[in-house]
Amino acid sequence: MDYSRRPAISKDRSTAPLSYRRSRRYEVTQKEEDRFIFKVPMLRNVTRTAPYFNDGKVAALEEAVRLMGWHQLDRHLTSREIQDIIAFLRTLEGNPPFVETRHLRPSS
């Protein structure tokens, strides 16, 4: 996961998901520059990893996409736009590649 400063959040932060109202990084560091810094998980298999958001408050991917459209883009997405975004997210599904590990002999 990377850290990222979130773009403009909806004007009414009281309706934002809990993870946008509180910045755990800021709570730990108490540095002003960390106030709106959040961990950003990768999107691989996001369609398979409900519930969504930091607090697990949203069970459906459709609702998560709808909320992100409102809170990050400051607009209401149409049903078609939500379904198009979910179709894209499904293209990111897959299993991680198998990595064979080899055991080295102890050095003498």
Protein Blocks (a to p, Z undefined) as FASTA:
>chain_A
ZZdddddddfblmlpcfklmpcfklmmnopaklmmgccdddfehklmmccedjkopafbf
klmmmmmmmmmnopacdfklmmmmmmmmmmmgccddddddddddddZZ
